[in-house]
Amino acid sequence: MKDFLTEFQYNFGKGNDDYIDYHDNGQVHIHIKDNEKQVFDHSGSLIYKIVPFYKYEGLKIYDRYAYEVYKYNASGVIISYQEFSGFLSKLSLDITYRDDGSLEKKIIYDGQLYDNQDIYRKERTEVEYYPNGNVKTETRYRICDPNEENSFGIYSIRRIERDFFENGSINIIRKFDSSDRLSEFIFDDFSSLQDLYGWAFEYDIELPEDESKLKNILNLDLSETSELINYLPKSISKLKNLTLLDLSGNNLTTLPKTIGKLANLETLNIGYNNLTHLPESIGSLVKLKDLDLSNNEINQLPESMNQLVKLEALNIGYNNFTHLPESIGSLVKLKDLDLSNNKINQLPESMNQLVKLETLNIGYNNLTHLPESIGSLANLETLDVTDNQLTHLPESISILANLETLDVTDNQLTHLPKAIDKLIYLETLSVSGNNFSN
């Protein structure tokens, strides 16, 4: 506190509107007229801010690293609290069970794992002044990002864990390496969890029977786990309120039929696995908006797909499709459709019903022609047919009034439609690698 008072006197000094009164009983009164004062050291670096609240009902002094604000009334009671949420959004808690039963907790910041001391490596002394003359000095821990760009003041390590699991700041379990106790630990102690990351199903962990402990889980991210997942347990169906499920980057060869019970699912990513087929029950996911099946070994879509009428984005790129079912025309809300890197040789006529389609990628297939009905896709903005075997483009392509990007690179085109100049919004036209004579 002495250093602070010295710097305060250096910056302002008695005789100005801002000054310090010292009392024989050890109390110190600080007088400031403005809404905020910044205190600089001799080199000009900011070291403190002094902020009065509610017409001098409370005074808070905090240093340049802090991104927290506490407001006090005249009795010294905190009346509001604001935290640096952008920093907190990058934090998660890594919990590891050891075979000996011990529990290890580490902090992950922005995707990188740090020992506690790396995050809790700073302390500071906070001085609070009140109108009744009281002065309160308290040393607080601070968690900091490794680059010291941001920090978040805390009372204690326990406070951080409470914020993670009770107040909803961070509700993530990221790493496990044991079995039975783990399942009980998560759902009994942290039943408010909304997000689960890196859940290691390779330990055959079963979800609890009491589904009330699962009602808050909205997002389950199992993508690219350290121990690749080979299967998804049937108990996944207990996550009734799940809206996002990310299984990408694993070794899944099949999905359980019970996946169809995730009635509230809106986003499903199962890209980069070894799936050869999908269960018919996937058609029960009637709220699904985003489905990523890319980079698998799938060669056909189940007929039940026509029930996914709310689907807006579908990616089946990098699979083994040779054709698409006519039922794809039922997906009338589709805006983004990626069919690239398959073996498709013909598009179904029913695609003319996808009138909301904005992006269509059918590059790297075996198409020899596009149907005239493609002109029905009035909202299409991007059309990519790179690396096919097209010898001509349909005249109807000239009525795609909103088309901005057309890529026909590496085909066998000898000419373009004469009316292509009607595409007044066309910004990018790629035609290299064709057989144009002129």
N, C-alpha and C positions, 0 to 999 in steps of 0.2 A: 504494500500500500504506500510505503514511503516513496518508492520510485514513481508511482502514479502521481502522488501529490506534488513531487518535485517537478515533474513534467507539466502538470497542470499549471503550477505557478509560473513556469518558464513560458508557457504559451499565452497565458492570460494575465495572471498577476493581480494582486489587490489594487484597487483604484479603478479598475474597469467595471463593467456591469457584471462580469463573471469573477467570483472570488471565493476564497475559502475562509471560514471562521474556525479557529481552533479553540476548544474549551478545556478548562482545567480538569474536567472529569474524563478527558480522553475522547470525547465526542468531536466529530468534525461535521460542519455544515458546508455544503457546496451551493453556491448561488449561481444560477445560469438563467439568462433572460431569453435566449433564443430556443428554438425547438430542438436543436442539436448542435453539439460542439465536437469538432474533431481535434484530437490531440496529436501533435507531431513531435518527433524527437529532433535533435539538433541537425540531423542530416536531411530532415524533411520527410521522413518515412512516417506513415500513419501508424500509431501504436494503440490509440484508444478512441472510442467514440463515447460521448456522454449524451444520454437521451432522457429527458424528463417526460413523464407520462401523466395525462389527465390533470393538467394544470398543477403540476408539482406534487401530485399525490404520491408519486413514487419516482425513483431515479434508478436507472440501470447503466452500469458501465461495463463495456465488453471490448475485448481486444480485436485486432484485425482478422483473426482466424475464425471468429465465431459467426455463425449464421443462425442464431437463435435469439428470440426476444421474449422476455418475461415481463409482464406488467403487474404491478403491485398496487394495492390500495393502501391507505394510511396505516392500516393495522399490520401491514406486511404480508397480506394474503395474495397469492398469485391469482389474478383475475382473468388472464388469458395467456395463451402459449402458442407460439408459431415456430415451426421447424423448417429446415431446409429440405423440402421433400424431394427435390431433384437428386440430391446426393443419396438420400435414403433409398430411392428407387433402384439404385445400383448395388445395394447391399443385400446379401443373403447369408443365412447361417448354415454352415456345413456341419452336420452331426454324424459322427462315426462311432459305432459300437465296436469295441474290441472283443476278442474272444474271451478275455479274462473278465468281461462284464463292465469294464471301465467305459466312460463316455468322454469323448473328445469333441470339443466345439471349436470351430474356426470360422473366420469371416471370409466371405467371398465378396470382392468389390470389383464391379465391372468385368466379371467373368474370370478374374484371377484370384487364386487362393493365397491368403496371407495368414501368418501366425498372428495370434491375438496382439502380441506386442507391436506388430507392424501397424496395426490399426489403432491400438490404444496407446500410441507411443508419446502422446503429449498430455500435459496437465496444464491447468491455469488456475490462477486465483482470481475469484470474482468478488468484487466489492459492491455492496448494495447500500444505498443511503435512503433514509426515510424522513418525512417531515418532522417526526417527533425527536429527531436527533440520533436515532439508533443507526449504528453502522454494522453491517453483517459481512463477514469475510468467509468465503468458502472455496475450498479447492475442488475442482471438478475434473473428471476425466473428459477426454474428447476423443472421438473416433475421427480419423482423418483419411482422406484418400492418399494414395502413395505419392501423388504429385503435389500434395498440399494445396491444391486448387480450392478445395472445399473442406469444411469440417462441420461436425455436428456435436454440440456440447451435451454431455450427459452427466447424471448424478453418479452412476455406477455401472458396472458390467451388468448387474441384474436388471437395471433399467432398460438396457438395450434388448435383452431377451424378452422383457415384458412388452416392449414396443413391437418386436417382431411378431409375437404370438397372440397378444391380447388386443392391441389397438389397431391391428391391421396394417401397420407400416410395412412390414415384411412378413409374409406368411409362406415360407418356403422351407422344405426339408430337401437337401440336395444330395446327400450321399449316405449310404447305409452299408454296413458290412457284417450284419448279424441277422437273426430271424425273429423268433417268437416275441421277445420283449419289444422289438422294434415296432411291430404293428400296434401293440398296446400303447406304447409310448406316444406315437403320433396321435392316435385318435382319442385316447383318454385324456392326455394332457393338453393337446392342442386341437380341440374339436372345432375351433374357429378357422382352421386352415382353409384357404381358398385356392392355393396353388401348390402343386406338388411337382418337384423336378427330380429327375434322375432316380426314379424308384427302381431298385434292383430286384426285379421279379425272379432273377436266377436263384434267389434263396427261397423260392416257393412261399413267399409271404402272402397270407390270405387276408382279405379285408374283413373287418369285424362284422359280426352278425347284426349288430345294432346299427341300422342304417341312419339313425338320427345323428350319429357321429360323422356322417359323410355328407350331410345335406349342404354344407357350405363349400364343398370342393367344386370349383368351376373349371379349373384348368389343370390338366395332367400332361406334363411334358417329359417324355421318356426318350427324347431324341438323342442319338449318338451317346448312349450311356457307356461308361468305361468298360462294363461287362455287357457286351451286346446281348439284347434280349432275343431269345429264340422262339418264345411263344407268349401269348397274352392269356392270363387265366380267365376262366369263365366268370369269376367274381367281379370282373370289371363292370358288370352290369349293375352292381350296387351303387355306382356313382350316378345316381338318378339325375342330378342337376348339372352334370358335366356339360360345358359348352365348347370346350376346346380339348382335343386329344391329339398330341403330336407323338407319333411312333417312328418318325423318320430316322434313317441311318442305323438300322438294326439288322438282325438276321431272321426276321419273321418269314415263315413260309405259308402261313395260313392265319386267318382270323377266326375267333370263336363266333358261333351263331348268336351268342348272347350280346354281341356288340349292337345288335338291332334294338336292344332295350334302352339304349342311351338316347331317349326320346328328345332331349333338349340340345343335343349336339349340333353346333353350328359350323365348326371347323374341324376337319379330320385330315391329318397329314400322315400318310403311310408310305411316302416316297423313300427311295433308296433302301429297299428290302429285297426279299427273294420270293415275293408272292407270285403264284401262278394263276390264282383265281380269287374271286370275292364271294362271300356267302350271300345268298338271296336275301337274307335278313337285313342287308345294308339298305334295302329299299324302305325300311321302317324309319330311317333317320330323316323324317319328313321336314325337319327344321334346318337341315344341312344347307349351308350357303357356299362353303369352300371345301372342295375335295381334291386332294393331291395324291395321285397314284403313280407318279412318275418314277422312272428308274426301277422297274420291277420286271417280271417275266409274264405279265398278264397278256392273254390273247383274245379275251372277249369280256364284255360287260354283262352282268346279270340282267335279265329282263326286268327285274324289279326296280332297276335304275329309273324307269319312267315315272316313279312315284316321287322322285326328288325334285318336286316342282319349284322349290325355292332356291335351287342351286344357282349361284351367280358365277362361280369360277370352277372350272374342271380342267385338271392337268393329267393327261395320260401319256405324256411324252416318254420316250425311251422305254417302250414295251415291245410286245410282239403282235400287235393288232394288224390284221390284214383287211378288216372291214369294220364298220360300225353298224349297230342295229338301227332299224328305222325308228325305234322308240326314242332315240336321242332327240327327236323333234319335240318330245314332250317337255323338254327342259327349257321352257319358254322364257325363263328369266336369266338365262346364261348371258353374261357379258364378256367373259374371257374363256376361250377354249383353246387348249394346247394339245395338238395331236402329233407333234413333231417326232421325228426319229422312230417311226414304226415301219410297217410294210403295207400300208394302206394303198390300195390301187383304185378305189372308187369311193366317192362320198355319197351318202344316202340322199335321196330327193327330199326327205323330211327335214333336212337342215334349213330349208327355206322358211321354216317356222320359227327359227331362232332370230327373231327380228330385233331383239335387244342386244345382239352380239356386237361388241365394240372391237375386240381383238381376236383374230383367228390365225393360229400358227399351224400350218400343215407342211412345214418344211421337212425335207429329208424323208420322203415317202416314195411310193411308186406310182403316183398319179400320172395318167396320160392326158387327162382333160379335167376341166372344172364344169359342173353342171350350169346350164343357163340360169337355173333358179338361184344362183348365188347373188343375182341382182336384187333379190328380195331382202337382203341384209342391209336395210337402209341406214342403220346406225353404225355400220362398220367403219372403223377409223384406221385399223392396221390389218393388212393381209400379207402373210408371209408364206410363199409357196416355194421357197428356196430348194434347190437340188431335188427336183422331181423329173418327170419325163414329158412335160407339157410341150405340145407342138403348136398350140394356139391358146389364146384367151377368149372366153365368151364375150360377145358384144355387150351383154348385159352388165359387164363389169363397169361400163361407162356411166351407169346410173347409180353407182355407189357414191351419192352426193357428198357424204361426209368423210370419204377416204382421204387420209393424210399420208399414209405410208404404204407403198406397194413394193414388195421385194419378190422378183421373179428370177433371181440370180441362178445360174447353172441349171438351165432347162434346155429345151430344143426348139425354142421359139424362133420363127423366121420373120415375124412381124408383130406389131401391136395393133389393137383395134383402132380404127380411124377416129372413133368418137372419144378416145381417151382424154382428149383435150377438154372434155366437159367436166373433168374432175378438178374443179376450181380450187379445192382446198388441199390438193395433193402437194406435199412438201418434199417428200423423198420418194424417188423412183429408182430402183436398182435393177439393172437389166444385163449386167455383165455375164459372160459365160453362156451366151446363146448363139444362135446361128443366123443373126441378122446379116443380110447381104448389103444393106446400106445403113 
